[in-house]
Amino acid sequence: MNDSDRDHGQDRYDLLVVGSANADLVVGVERRPAAGETVLGSDLAVHPGGKGGNQAVAAARLGARTALLARVGDDAHGRLLLESQRAAGVETAGVLVGGAPTGVALITVDPSGDNSIVVSPGANARLSPEDIRAAGALFGAARVVSVQLEIPLETVAEVAGAMSPGSRLVLNPSPPAPLPGHVLGACDPLVVNEHEARYMLGESAGSTPREWARALLALGPRSVVVTLGAAGALVADGRTGDVVPVPSPKAEAVDTTGAGDAFTAALAWRLGLGEELTMAAAFAVRVGAAAVTRRGAQESFPTADEVPAAAEVAAP
């Protein structure tokens, strides 16, 4: 970063996203191939993505003042990602360039909208603890910091230690990996889907989302949000012990790519505005429901005006 970039960090951000920025290479398939099988797909489409990049765009599109701390390659995919962030209004002074090719996600999407993803981390794997320490101004200016696990775990641990007083850490452990105790203890909330919850809990996972939420709280996070797709989410607050279901609007899913990132970004933004966790999650499920009705990741994210009203939420 140069001196003018550092000056941006003196402003206040609703959300700082620390994480991955990938080029999404997407192919539609009638069905996903079995081992050793070849299937034909649609024409290849290239979209800006990555969990960090997705969350930053999703928040900015909703109206959040957002900054991204990430690393991309000095290549065409990196330029695509930077252009996408800037077009959405994201502050990109924290995006570092070089060190490796831009990360790539290989995505297949079936007719139901479900997807399978393989990620080649590329430059994301070079986002280092030193990069986090060098970005102190960004952390000092952020109300909420959101992070995921498509960057090195030691870098995520550094993020947990870099939080400024009064700021809040939102962590989505995707792809799931074991988390140190001090990282779990900083999460407020830890945001997981069913797969991530079962990974983190192992054989003690239990059979219901409510059991997962309570068991995850016991690992140390201050709060937990379990996302349940079309069923909405479940919110568990370690301060009160309450576990509250949050229903979702009905939505005709076209492509679920990036919907979880849209949810997490919306949740983090609303927490930064001072909303209570359950209210923030109620807004976030409506954002996620809007995102699944369009194809792609970042292209599918709604503006605030496109988010379904609370009155449209179906009964659980």
C-alpha positions in Angstrom: 0.0 0.0 0.0 1.2 3.6 -0.6 0.6 6.6 1.6 -2.6 7.5 -0.1 -3.9 4.0 0.4 -3.1 4.1 4.1 -5.1 7.4 4.4 -8.2 5.4 3.4 -7.8 3.4 6.6 -8.5 6.4 8.8 -12.1 6.4 7.7 -14.7 4.2 9.3 -15.8 1.0 7.6 -19.0 -0.9 8.3 -17.2 -4.1 7.3 -13.7 -5.3 6.6 -13.6 -8.5 4.7 -10.4 -10.6 5.0 -10.3 -13.5 2.6 -10.0 -15.1 -0.8 -10.6 -13.6 -4.2 -11.0 -16.1 -7.0 -12.0 -16.3 -10.6 -15.0 -18.6 -10.8 -14.9 -20.9 -13.8 -18.5 -22.2 -14.1 -20.0 -25.0 -16.2 -23.6 -26.1 -16.2 -24.1 -29.9 -16.2 -27.2 -32.2 -16.4 -25.6 -34.2 -13.5 -22.3 -34.3 -11.8 -19.9 -37.0 -13.0 -19.2 -40.1 -11.0 -15.6 -41.2 -10.5 -13.9 -41.9 -13.8 -16.9 -40.6 -15.7 -17.0 -37.7 -18.3 -20.1 -35.6 -18.8 -20.7 -32.8 -21.3 -21.4 -29.3 -19.9 -22.4 -25.8 -21.1 -20.0 -23.2 -22.4 -17.5 -22.0 -19.8 -18.4 -18.8 -18.0 -15.8 -16.8 -16.0 -17.0 -14.7 -13.0 -15.4 -12.9 -10.2 -15.7 -14.8 -7.0 -13.9 -16.2 -3.9 -15.6 -16.1 -0.5 -13.8 -12.9 0.5 -14.5 -11.1 -2.7 -18.1 -12.3 -2.7 -18.7 -11.1 0.8 -17.2 -7.7 0.1 -19.3 -7.2 -3.1 -22.5 -8.4 -1.4 -22.1 -6.0 1.5 -21.2 -3.1 -0.7 -24.2 -3.7 -3.0 -26.5 -3.6 0.0 -25.1 -0.2 1.0 -22.3 -1.1 3.5 -19.1 0.9 3.4 -16.8 -2.1 2.8 -13.1 -2.7 2.5 -11.4 -5.9 1.3 -8.0 -7.3 2.4 -7.0 -10.0 0.0 -4.2 -11.0 -2.5 -4.6 -11.6 -6.2 -2.2 -12.3 -9.0 -0.8 -9.8 -11.5 -2.8 -11.4 -14.3 -6.1 -11.1 -16.2 -8.1 -12.8 -13.5 -6.7 -10.5 -10.9 -7.7 -7.4 -12.9 -11.2 -8.9 -13.3 -11.5 -9.2 -9.6 -10.3 -5.7 -8.8 -12.6 -4.2 -11.4 -15.6 -6.1 -9.9 -14.8 -4.9 -6.4 -14.4 -1.3 -7.5 -17.6 -1.4 -9.6 -19.5 -2.5 -6.4 -18.0 0.4 -4.4 -15.6 -1.7 -2.3 -12.4 0.0 -1.0 -9.5 -2.0 -2.6 -6.5 -0.3 -1.0 -6.0 -3.5 1.0 -5.9 -5.8 -2.0 -2.3 -6.9 -2.6 -1.1 -7.9 -6.0 1.5 -10.5 -6.9 3.2 -13.5 -5.4 1.3 -16.2 -7.4 -1.4 -16.5 -10.0 -4.9 -15.5 -9.0 -6.9 -18.2 -7.3 -9.4 -20.2 -9.3 -12.6 -22.0 -8.4 -13.9 -24.7 -10.7 -17.7 -24.9 -10.3 -20.3 -27.3 -11.8 -23.9 -26.4 -11.4 -26.8 -28.9 -11.9 -30.3 -28.1 -13.1 -31.6 -27.9 -9.4 -29.1 -25.1 -8.8 -26.8 -27.2 -6.5 -23.1 -26.8 -7.1 -19.8 -28.6 -6.5 -16.6 -26.5 -6.2 -12.9 -27.2 -6.4 -10.6 -24.3 -5.4 -7.0 -23.7 -6.5 -5.9 -21.1 -3.9 -3.1 -19.5 -5.9 -2.4 -16.0 -4.5 -4.9 -16.6 -1.7 -2.4 -19.0 -0.1 0.2 -16.2 0.0 -2.0 -13.8 2.1 0.2 -13.9 5.2 0.2 -13.0 8.9 2.6 -10.2 8.0 0.1 -8.8 5.5 -2.5 -8.7 8.4 0.0 -6.9 10.7 0.7 -4.4 8.0 -3.0 -3.5 7.6 -3.5 -2.2 11.1 -5.2 0.9 9.9 -7.9 -1.1 8.2 -8.6 -3.1 11.3 -8.7 0.0 13.4 -11.3 1.5 11.1 -13.6 -1.5 11.0 -16.7 -2.1 13.0 -17.0 -5.7 12.0 -14.4 -8.0 10.4 -15.5 -11.1 8.4 -13.1 -13.9 7.5 -13.3 -17.4 6.0 -10.9 -20.3 5.6 -9.9 -20.0 1.9 -6.7 -18.3 3.2 -4.0 -19.8 5.4 -5.1 -20.8 8.9 -2.2 -18.9 10.5 -3.4 -15.8 8.7 -6.9 -16.3 10.1 -5.4 -16.7 13.6 -3.6 -13.4 13.0 -6.9 -11.7 12.1 -8.4 -12.9 15.4 -5.6 -11.3 17.2 -5.7 -8.0 15.2 -9.2 -7.1 16.2 -9.5 -3.6 17.6 -11.4 -2.9 20.9 -15.2 -2.8 20.3 -15.0 -4.5 16.9 -16.7 -7.9 16.1 -15.4 -11.0 14.3 -17.7 -13.0 12.0 -16.1 -16.3 10.9 -17.3 -18.8 8.4 -15.1 -21.9 8.6 -15.3 -22.8 4.9 -13.7 -25.0 3.8 -13.8 -26.5 7.3 -10.6 -27.0 9.2 -9.7 -27.3 12.9 -9.7 -23.9 14.6 -7.5 -22.8 17.5 -9.3 -22.1 20.8 -8.4 -18.4 20.7 -9.9 -18.1 17.2 -13.1 -19.8 18.2 -13.3 -17.6 21.3 -13.2 -14.5 19.2 -16.1 -15.5 16.9 -19.3 -13.5 17.3 -20.8 -15.3 15.5 -19.4 -18.5 14.1 -21.4 -19.1 10.9 -21.7 -22.7 9.7 -23.8 -24.8 7.3 -24.7 -28.4 8.0 -21.5 -29.8 6.5 -19.3 -27.4 8.4 -21.1 -28.1 11.7 -20.8 -31.8 11.3 -17.1 -31.5 10.5 -16.4 -29.3 13.5 -18.3 -31.5 15.9 -17.4 -35.0 14.5 -19.2 -37.9 16.1 -20.7 -35.7 18.8 -22.6 -33.6 16.2 -26.1 -34.9 17.1 -28.9 -35.1 14.6 -30.6 -31.7 14.7 -29.5 -28.2 13.9 -30.5 -27.2 17.5 -28.1 -29.8 18.9 -25.4 -28.6 16.5 -25.8 -25.0 17.6 -25.6 -25.9 21.3 -22.6 -28.1 20.8 -20.8 -25.5 18.8 -21.4 -22.9 21.5 -19.7 -25.3 23.9 -16.5 -25.0 21.7 -16.1 -21.4 22.8 -17.6 -18.9 20.2 -19.7 -16.1 21.7 -22.5 -16.9 19.3 -23.4 -19.3 16.5 -25.5 -19.1 13.4 -26.4 -22.4 11.6 -27.5 -21.8 8.0 -30.2 -24.2 6.7 -30.7 -23.3 3.1 -34.3 -22.9 2.1 -35.3 -23.4 5.8 -33.5 -20.3 6.9 -31.1 -20.3 9.8 -30.8 -21.0 13.5 -29.3 -18.5 15.9 -27.6 -19.4 19.2 -26.5 -16.7 21.6 -23.9 -17.7 24.2 -24.8 -14.8 26.4 -28.4 -15.8 26.9 -28.3 -19.5 25.9 -31.3 -18.9 23.6 -31.5 -20.9 20.3 -33.9 -19.2 17.9 -35.1 -20.3 14.4 -35.1 -17.7 11.7 -37.4 -18.7 8.7 -36.6 -17.8 5.1 -38.8 -16.5 2.3 -39.8 -19.0 -0.3 -37.5 -18.7 -3.4 -37.2 -20.6 -6.6 -33.5 -21.6 -6.6 -31.7 -21.2 -9.9 -28.1 -21.2 -8.6 -26.9 -21.4 -5.0 -23.4 -20.3 -5.8 -22.4 -17.5 -3.4 -25.7 -17.5 -1.5 -23.9 -18.4 1.8 -21.5 -15.5 1.2 -24.4 -13.1 0.6 -26.0 -14.3 3.8 -22.8 -13.8 5.9 -22.0 -10.4 4.4 -25.5 -9.2 5.1 -25.4 -10.6 8.7 -22.0 -8.9 9.4 -23.1 -5.6 8.0 -26.3 -5.5 10.1 -24.4 -6.5 13.2 -22.0 -3.6 12.5 -25.1 -1.3 12.5 -25.9 -2.4 16.0 -28.7 -4.8 15.2 -29.3 -7.7 17.6 -28.1 -11.1 16.2 -31.6 -12.6 15.5 -32.7 -9.5 13.7 -29.5 -9.4 11.7 -30.0 -13.0 10.7 -33.6 -12.4 9.7 -32.4 -9.8 7.2 -29.5 -12.0 6.0 -31.8 -15.0 5.2 -33.8 -12.6 3.0 -30.7 -11.6 1.2 -29.6 -15.2 0.7 -33.1 -16.0 -0.7 -32.8 -13.2 -3.2 -29.3 -14.4 -4.3 -30.4 -17.9 -5.2 -32.9 -16.7 -7.8 -30.2 -15.5 -10.2 -27.2 -17.3 -11.8 -23.6 -16.7 -10.7 -22.2 -15.5 -7.4 -21.5 -11.7 -7.4 -23.9 -11.0 -10.2 -26.7 -12.6 -8.2 -26.3 -10.4 -5.1 -29.2 -8.0 -4.5 -29.3 -4.3 -3.7 -31.2 -3.3 -0.6 -34.2 -2.5 -2.7 -34.2 -6.1 -4.1 -34.3 -7.8 -0.7 -37.8 -9.4 0.1 -39.7 -7.6 2.8 -40.0 -9.2 6.2 -43.7 -9.7 5.7 -43.0 -12.0 2.8 -41.2 -14.5 5.0 -42.9 -17.9 5.1 -43.8 -19.6 8.3 -41.2 -22.1 9.6 
